[in-house]
């Protein structure tokens, strides 16, 4: 394999088209310069320069090789600086997992803040439920998650991003929407329910069944994503308990009703990361990132 010294020697001769001037430019004598070019041509397997006593000129192969040689030397010169920037966290890749609900609430403002702190870091986004995010943070496939409790505080550090109430989503024109008051358990006791999955949406499922007297005989659909629940409500398939931020989805045909005191809990969303931070970009980000829970 050729060396960077050989590339530099070839570039100098190719640009000067004169071995004497090229040698002077490189602060060396002409014989070792000629040997560098000869070694390079043997490695490449073809003549790169045509030379005689009167002139030096590039062969067609040499002309093509010149562009590549310049590119390689540029990359080589840039590599140490790039490595230092990655080590300092000023460049690199930040892989962020987020729940579907956070995608239409806090994700946008958070990304804007991240871009201001580490503008040269590339962001990779993955929409994942909380369990999948925890797995990714453990394996190193994710650097930062936007997820729901519970999680092991010994393994993960976290900051609260948002706190909001649960509301009842009903089809537009539904009789409950005409009550013009907070909705209590007696109001939905006979309604068809679109329920959270106890495995893929465990946080919401546990919250709802802990606070509300759910008759599982009324459950007609079990899904994992809030947007799916609201879409099914719009299709008049039943009613559903969703976080208040679901109103931002803008799905037509749905009314969102407040729940009576004692019938609703606070839905939390956290930014979380593995306490064993290996990504310098995440370490730099966390120094300046402001977490403001709403």
DOLUM-488670 format. One record per residue (C-alpha): residue number from 0; residue in one letter; x, y, z. Coordinates in steps of 0.1 Angstrom, whole numbers, plus 2048, in hexadecimal, padded with zeros to 3 digits. Layout:
N
site num:NUM	residuo:A	xx:X	yy:Y	zz:Z
...
//
This chain:
294
site num:0	residuo:X	xx:800	yy:800	zz:800
site num:1	residuo:X	xx:80D	yy:823	zz:7F8
site num:2	residuo:X	xx:815	yy:83C	zz:812
site num:3	residuo:X	xx:809	yy:860	zz:817
site num:4	residuo:X	xx:82D	yy:86C	zz:811
site num:5	residuo:X	xx:82C	yy:85B	zz:7EF
site num:6	residuo:X	xx:80A	yy:86C	zz:7E7
site num:7	residuo:X	xx:818	yy:88E	zz:7F1
site num:8	residuo:X	xx:837	yy:888	zz:7DB
site num:9	residuo:X	xx:821	yy:87F	zz:7BD
site num:10	residuo:X	xx:80A	yy:89D	zz:7C2
site num:11	residuo:X	xx:828	yy:8B4	zz:7C4
site num:12	residuo:X	xx:837	yy:8A7	zz:7A4
site num:13	residuo:X	xx:815	yy:8A6	zz:792
site num:14	residuo:X	xx:80F	yy:8CA	zz:79B
site num:15	residuo:X	xx:832	yy:8D7	zz:794
site num:16	residuo:X	xx:838	yy:8C0	zz:776
site num:17	residuo:X	xx:85D	yy:8C3	zz:780
site num:18	residuo:X	xx:870	yy:8AC	zz:798
site num:19	residuo:X	xx:888	yy:8C7	zz:7A3
site num:20	residuo:X	xx:86D	yy:8E0	zz:7AC
site num:21	residuo:X	xx:859	yy:8C5	zz:7BD
site num:22	residuo:X	xx:877	yy:8B9	zz:7D2
site num:23	residuo:X	xx:87D	yy:8DD	zz:7DC
site num:24	residuo:X	xx:859	yy:8E1	zz:7E6
site num:25	residuo:X	xx:85B	yy:8C2	zz:7FC
site num:26	residuo:X	xx:87D	yy:8CC	zz:80B
site num:27	residuo:X	xx:88E	yy:8AD	zz:7FE
site num:28	residuo:X	xx:8A7	yy:8A4	zz:7E2
site num:29	residuo:X	xx:89C	yy:897	zz:7C0
site num:30	residuo:X	xx:8A9	yy:872	zz:7C2
site num:31	residuo:X	xx:893	yy:868	zz:7E0
site num:32	residuo:X	xx:876	yy:87A	zz:7D0
site num:33	residuo:X	xx:87A	yy:865	zz:7B0
site num:34	residuo:X	xx:87C	yy:845	zz:7C5
site num:35	residuo:X	xx:85B	yy:84E	zz:7D7
site num:36	residuo:X	xx:84A	yy:852	zz:7B5
site num:37	residuo:X	xx:858	yy:832	zz:7A8
site num:38	residuo:X	xx:84D	yy:81F	zz:7C7
site num:39	residuo:X	xx:82A	yy:82E	zz:7C3
site num:40	residuo:X	xx:827	yy:824	zz:79F
site num:41	residuo:X	xx:831	yy:800	zz:7A7
site num:42	residuo:X	xx:817	yy:7FF	zz:7C2
site num:43	residuo:X	xx:7FC	yy:80E	zz:7AC
site num:44	residuo:X	xx:807	yy:7F7	zz:78F
site num:45	residuo:X	xx:809	yy:811	zz:774
site num:46	residuo:X	xx:81D	yy:830	zz:769
site num:47	residuo:X	xx:80F	yy:850	zz:777
site num:48	residuo:X	xx:829	yy:868	zz:768
site num:49	residuo:X	xx:83A	yy:869	zz:747
site num:50	residuo:X	xx:85D	yy:879	zz:74A
site num:51	residuo:X	xx:87C	yy:87F	zz:735
site num:52	residuo:X	xx:898	yy:897	zz:737
site num:53	residuo:X	xx:883	yy:8B4	zz:72A
site num:54	residuo:X	xx:860	yy:8B0	zz:73A
site num:55	residuo:X	xx:849	yy:89F	zz:753
site num:56	residuo:X	xx:825	yy:899	zz:74C
site num:57	residuo:X	xx:808	yy:885	zz:75A
site num:58	residuo:X	xx:7FC	yy:865	zz:74A
site num:59	residuo:X	xx:7D6	yy:861	zz:747
site num:60	residuo:X	xx:7D9	yy:849	zz:765
site num:61	residuo:X	xx:7ED	yy:863	zz:778
site num:62	residuo:X	xx:7D4	yy:87E	zz:771
site num:63	residuo:X	xx:7B8	yy:869	zz:780
site num:64	residuo:X	xx:7CE	yy:85E	zz:79D
site num:65	residuo:X	xx:7D6	yy:882	zz:7A5
site num:66	residuo:X	xx:7B2	yy:88B	zz:7AE
site num:67	residuo:X	xx:7B0	yy:86C	zz:7C5
site num:68	residuo:X	xx:7D2	yy:874	zz:7D5
site num:69	residuo:X	xx:7C8	yy:897	zz:7DD
site num:70	residuo:X	xx:7A7	yy:88A	zz:7EC
site num:71	residuo:X	xx:7BA	yy:871	zz:802
site num:72	residuo:X	xx:7D2	yy:88A	zz:80F
site num:73	residuo:X	xx:7B6	yy:8A2	zz:817
site num:74	residuo:X	xx:7A3	yy:887	zz:82A
site num:75	residuo:X	xx:7C3	yy:87D	zz:83C
site num:76	residuo:X	xx:7C9	yy:8A1	zz:847
site num:77	residuo:X	xx:7A6	yy:8A4	zz:852
site num:78	residuo:X	xx:7A4	yy:883	zz:866
site num:79	residuo:X	xx:7B6	yy:88F	zz:886
site num:80	residuo:X	xx:7A0	yy:8AD	zz:889
site num:81	residuo:X	xx:781	yy:898	zz:883
site num:82	residuo:X	xx:78C	yy:87F	zz:89D
site num:83	residuo:X	xx:792	yy:89C	zz:8B6
site num:84	residuo:X	xx:76F	yy:8AA	zz:8AF
site num:85	residuo:X	xx:75F	yy:888	zz:8B4
site num:86	residuo:X	xx:772	yy:883	zz:8D4
site num:87	residuo:X	xx:767	yy:8A5	zz:8E1
site num:88	residuo:X	xx:742	yy:89E	zz:8D7
site num:89	residuo:X	xx:741	yy:8BB	zz:8BE
site num:90	residuo:X	xx:739	yy:8A3	zz:8A1
site num:91	residuo:X	xx:72E	yy:87F	zz:89D
site num:92	residuo:X	xx:70C	yy:86F	zz:89F
site num:93	residuo:X	xx:6F1	yy:871	zz:8BA
site num:94	residuo:X	xx:6D7	yy:855	zz:8B9
site num:95	residuo:X	xx:6B6	yy:85E	zz:8C9
site num:96	residuo:X	xx:698	yy:848	zz:8D0
site num:97	residuo:X	xx:676	yy:857	zz:8D5
site num:98	residuo:X	xx:652	yy:84B	zz:8DB
site num:99	residuo:X	xx:638	yy:854	zz:8C2
site num:100	residuo:X	xx:627	yy:86B	zz:8DA
site num:101	residuo:X	xx:647	yy:87E	zz:8E1
site num:102	residuo:X	xx:64A	yy:882	zz:8BB
site num:103	residuo:X	xx:62D	yy:89B	zz:8BA
site num:104	residuo:X	xx:635	yy:8AC	zz:8DB
site num:105	residuo:X	xx:658	yy:8B2	zz:8E8
site num:106	residuo:X	xx:66E	yy:8A3	zz:8CD
site num:107	residuo:X	xx:66E	yy:8C1	zz:8B6
site num:108	residuo:X	xx:678	yy:8DB	zz:8D0
site num:109	residuo:X	xx:692	yy:8C3	zz:8DF
site num:110	residuo:X	xx:6A2	yy:8BD	zz:8BD
site num:111	residuo:X	xx:6A4	yy:8E3	zz:8B7
site num:112	residuo:X	xx:6B6	yy:8E7	zz:8D8
site num:113	residuo:X	xx:6CE	yy:8CA	zz:8D0
site num:114	residuo:X	xx:6D6	yy:8D9	zz:8AF
site num:115	residuo:X	xx:6E0	yy:8FA	zz:8C0
site num:116	residuo:X	xx:6F7	yy:8E8	zz:8D8
site num:117	residuo:X	xx:708	yy:8CF	zz:8C1
site num:118	residuo:X	xx:701	yy:8DC	zz:89E
site num:119	residuo:X	xx:71A	yy:8C6	zz:88C
site num:120	residuo:X	xx:70D	yy:8A5	zz:89C
site num:121	residuo:X	xx:6F7	yy:890	zz:885
site num:122	residuo:X	xx:6D6	yy:885	zz:895
site num:123	residuo:X	xx:6C7	yy:862	zz:88F
site num:124	residuo:X	xx:6A3	yy:85D	zz:89A
site num:125	residuo:X	xx:691	yy:83D	zz:8A2
site num:126	residuo:X	xx:66C	yy:83A	zz:8AC
site num:127	residuo:X	xx:66B	yy:820	zz:8C7
site num:128	residuo:X	xx:656	yy:816	zz:8E5
site num:129	residuo:X	xx:666	yy:81A	zz:907
site num:130	residuo:X	xx:671	yy:7F6	zz:90A
site num:131	residuo:X	xx:683	yy:7F7	zz:8E9
site num:132	residuo:X	xx:694	yy:817	zz:8F2
site num:133	residuo:X	xx:6A1	yy:809	zz:913
site num:134	residuo:X	xx:6AF	yy:7EB	zz:900
site num:135	residuo:X	xx:6C0	yy:803	zz:8E7
site num:136	residuo:X	xx:6CF	yy:818	zz:903
site num:137	residuo:X	xx:6DD	yy:7F8	zz:914
site num:138	residuo:X	xx:6ED	yy:7EB	zz:8F4
site num:139	residuo:X	xx:6FA	yy:80C	zz:8E8
site num:140	residuo:X	xx:6E4	yy:80E	zz:8CA
site num:141	residuo:X	xx:6D4	yy:82E	zz:8D8
site num:142	residuo:X	xx:6E4	yy:84B	zz:8EA
site num:143	residuo:X	xx:6C5	yy:85D	zz:8F7
site num:144	residuo:X	xx:6A1	yy:852	zz:8FC
site num:145	residuo:X	xx:680	yy:865	zz:900
site num:146	residuo:X	xx:66C	yy:84B	zz:913
site num:147	residuo:X	xx:654	yy:844	zz:92F
site num:148	residuo:X	xx:65A	yy:836	zz:952
site num:149	residuo:X	xx:662	yy:81E	zz:961
site num:150	residuo:X	xx:687	yy:819	zz:95B
site num:151	residuo:X	xx:6A4	yy:80F	zz:972
site num:152	residuo:X	xx:6B3	yy:82E	zz:980
site num:153	residuo:X	xx:6D3	yy:81B	zz:989
site num:154	residuo:X	xx:6D9	yy:815	zz:963
site num:155	residuo:X	xx:6C9	yy:834	zz:954
site num:156	residuo:X	xx:6CC	yy:859	zz:95C
site num:157	residuo:X	xx:6AE	yy:86E	zz:952
site num:158	residuo:X	xx:69E	yy:890	zz:952
site num:159	residuo:X	xx:678	yy:897	zz:951
site num:160	residuo:X	xx:66E	yy:8A7	zz:930
site num:161	residuo:X	xx:648	yy:8AA	zz:934
site num:162	residuo:X	xx:62B	yy:8A2	zz:94B
site num:163	residuo:X	xx:607	yy:8A3	zz:93F
site num:164	residuo:X	xx:5E4	yy:896	zz:947
site num:165	residuo:X	xx:5D1	yy:879	zz:937
site num:166	residuo:X	xx:5B1	yy:882	zz:924
site num:167	residuo:X	xx:595	yy:86D	zz:915
site num:168	residuo:X	xx:594	yy:86D	zz:8EF
site num:169	residuo:X	xx:571	yy:868	zz:8E0
site num:170	residuo:X	xx:562	yy:86A	zz:8BD
site num:171	residuo:X	xx:555	yy:88D	zz:8B4
site num:172	residuo:X	xx:530	yy:88F	zz:8BC
site num:173	residuo:X	xx:532	yy:874	zz:8D7
site num:174	residuo:X	xx:519	yy:879	zz:8F3
site num:175	residuo:X	xx:535	yy:87C	zz:90D
site num:176	residuo:X	xx:541	yy:89B	zz:8FA
site num:177	residuo:X	xx:520	yy:8AC	zz:901
site num:178	residuo:X	xx:522	yy:8A9	zz:927
site num:179	residuo:X	xx:538	yy:8C8	zz:929
site num:180	residuo:X	xx:54A	yy:8BC	zz:949
site num:181	residuo:X	xx:566	yy:8A6	zz:954
site num:182	residuo:X	xx:561	yy:881	zz:94D
site num:183	residuo:X	xx:55F	yy:868	zz:969
site num:184	residuo:X	xx:560	yy:842	zz:96A
site num:185	residuo:X	xx:53B	yy:83E	zz:96A
site num:186	residuo:X	xx:539	yy:851	zz:948
site num:187	residuo:X	xx:54E	yy:838	zz:935
site num:188	residuo:X	xx:545	yy:818	zz:947
site num:189	residuo:X	xx:532	yy:80A	zz:929
site num:190	residuo:X	xx:547	yy:819	zz:90D
site num:191	residuo:X	xx:55C	yy:804	zz:8F4
site num:192	residuo:X	xx:580	yy:80A	zz:8FE
site num:193	residuo:X	xx:59F	yy:80C	zz:8E9
site num:194	residuo:X	xx:5BA	yy:802	zz:902
site num:195	residuo:X	xx:5DF	yy:804	zz:905
site num:196	residuo:X	xx:5F4	yy:7E5	zz:900
site num:197	residuo:X	xx:5FF	yy:7D7	zz:921
site num:198	residuo:X	xx:620	yy:7CD	zz:912
site num:199	residuo:X	xx:629	yy:7E7	zz:8F6
site num:200	residuo:X	xx:619	yy:804	zz:909
site num:201	residuo:X	xx:61E	yy:7F8	zz:92C
site num:202	residuo:X	xx:622	yy:81B	zz:93B
site num:203	residuo:X	xx:600	yy:828	zz:92F
site num:204	residuo:X	xx:5EF	yy:807	zz:936
site num:205	residuo:X	xx:5FB	yy:806	zz:95A
site num:206	residuo:X	xx:5F2	yy:82B	zz:95F
site num:207	residuo:X	xx:5CE	yy:826	zz:952
site num:208	residuo:X	xx:5C6	yy:806	zz:964
site num:209	residuo:X	xx:5D4	yy:814	zz:985
site num:210	residuo:X	xx:5BF	yy:833	zz:984
site num:211	residuo:X	xx:59F	yy:828	zz:972
site num:212	residuo:X	xx:587	yy:80C	zz:977
site num:213	residuo:X	xx:58C	yy:7FB	zz:955
site num:214	residuo:X	xx:574	yy:7E0	zz:94A
site num:215	residuo:X	xx:589	yy:7CB	zz:933
site num:216	residuo:X	xx:56A	yy:7BC	zz:925
site num:217	residuo:X	xx:564	yy:7DE	zz:914
site num:218	residuo:X	xx:586	yy:7DE	zz:903
site num:219	residuo:X	xx:582	yy:7DA	zz:8DD
site num:220	residuo:X	xx:5A5	yy:7E2	zz:8D1
site num:221	residuo:X	xx:5C8	yy:7E1	zz:8E2
site num:222	residuo:X	xx:5E3	yy:7F6	zz:8D1
site num:223	residuo:X	xx:605	yy:804	zz:8DA
site num:224	residuo:X	xx:606	yy:826	zz:8C9
site num:225	residuo:X	xx:5F2	yy:845	zz:8D3
site num:226	residuo:X	xx:5ED	yy:850	zz:8AF
site num:227	residuo:X	xx:5DD	yy:82F	zz:8A7
site num:228	residuo:X	xx:5C6	yy:832	zz:8C5
site num:229	residuo:X	xx:5BA	yy:855	zz:8BB
site num:230	residuo:X	xx:5B6	yy:849	zz:897
site num:231	residuo:X	xx:5A0	yy:82C	zz:8A3
site num:232	residuo:X	xx:58C	yy:845	zz:8B8
site num:233	residuo:X	xx:586	yy:85A	zz:899
site num:234	residuo:X	xx:57A	yy:83B	zz:887
site num:235	residuo:X	xx:560	yy:837	zz:8A3
site num:236	residuo:X	xx:56E	yy:817	zz:8B0
site num:237	residuo:X	xx:56D	yy:822	zz:8D4
site num:238	residuo:X	xx:57B	yy:83B	zz:8ED
site num:239	residuo:X	xx:59F	yy:83C	zz:8FA
site num:240	residuo:X	xx:5B4	yy:84B	zz:916
site num:241	residuo:X	xx:5D1	yy:85F	zz:907
site num:242	residuo:X	xx:5EA	yy:879	zz:913
site num:243	residuo:X	xx:5DE	yy:89D	zz:90E
site num:244	residuo:X	xx:5F9	yy:8A3	zz:8F4
site num:245	residuo:X	xx:5E6	yy:88C	zz:8DD
site num:246	residuo:X	xx:5D0	yy:8AB	zz:8D5
site num:247	residuo:X	xx:5EE	yy:8B7	zz:8C0
site num:248	residuo:X	xx:5E9	yy:89A	zz:8A8
site num:249	residuo:X	xx:5CE	yy:8AD	zz:895
site num:250	residuo:X	xx:5BA	yy:88E	zz:88D
site num:251	residuo:X	xx:597	yy:898	zz:882
site num:252	residuo:X	xx:578	yy:889	zz:892
site num:253	residuo:X	xx:585	yy:887	zz:8B6
site num:254	residuo:X	xx:57C	yy:89B	zz:8D5
site num:255	residuo:X	xx:593	yy:89A	zz:8F4
site num:256	residuo:X	xx:581	yy:89C	zz:915
site num:257	residuo:X	xx:590	yy:8A4	zz:937
site num:258	residuo:X	xx:58E	yy:889	zz:952
site num:259	residuo:X	xx:581	yy:88F	zz:975
site num:260	residuo:X	xx:599	yy:895	zz:991
site num:261	residuo:X	xx:5A6	yy:875	zz:99E
site num:262	residuo:X	xx:5A0	yy:863	zz:97D
site num:263	residuo:X	xx:5C0	yy:870	zz:96C
site num:264	residuo:X	xx:5E5	yy:86D	zz:973
site num:265	residuo:X	xx:602	yy:880	zz:966
site num:266	residuo:X	xx:613	yy:872	zz:947
site num:267	residuo:X	xx:639	yy:876	zz:948
site num:268	residuo:X	xx:652	yy:877	zz:92C
site num:269	residuo:X	xx:677	yy:875	zz:935
site num:270	residuo:X	xx:698	yy:87A	zz:922
site num:271	residuo:X	xx:6AE	yy:85D	zz:92D
site num:272	residuo:X	xx:6D0	yy:84F	zz:925
site num:273	residuo:X	xx:6E8	yy:834	zz:931
site num:274	residuo:X	xx:6FC	yy:840	zz:94F
site num:275	residuo:X	xx:71B	yy:831	zz:93D
site num:276	residuo:X	xx:71D	yy:84B	zz:922
site num:277	residuo:X	xx:734	yy:841	zz:906
site num:278	residuo:X	xx:72A	yy:85B	zz:8EC
site num:279	residuo:X	xx:73E	yy:87C	zz:8F0
site num:280	residuo:X	xx:722	yy:88F	zz:8DD
site num:281	residuo:X	xx:709	yy:884	zz:8F7
site num:282	residuo:X	xx:720	yy:88E	zz:914
site num:283	residuo:X	xx:725	yy:8B1	zz:904
site num:284	residuo:X	xx:700	yy:8B5	zz:8FD
site num:285	residuo:X	xx:6F6	yy:8AD	zz:921
site num:286	residuo:X	xx:70C	yy:8C8	zz:92E
site num:287	residuo:X	xx:6F6	yy:8E3	zz:91E
site num:288	residuo:X	xx:6D5	yy:8D3	zz:917
site num:289	residuo:X	xx:6B8	yy:8E3	zz:92B
site num:290	residuo:X	xx:69C	yy:8CC	zz:936
site num:291	residuo:X	xx:67D	yy:8DF	zz:93D
site num:292	residuo:X	xx:65F	yy:8CA	zz:948
site num:293	residuo:X	xx:63D	yy:8D7	zz:93E
//
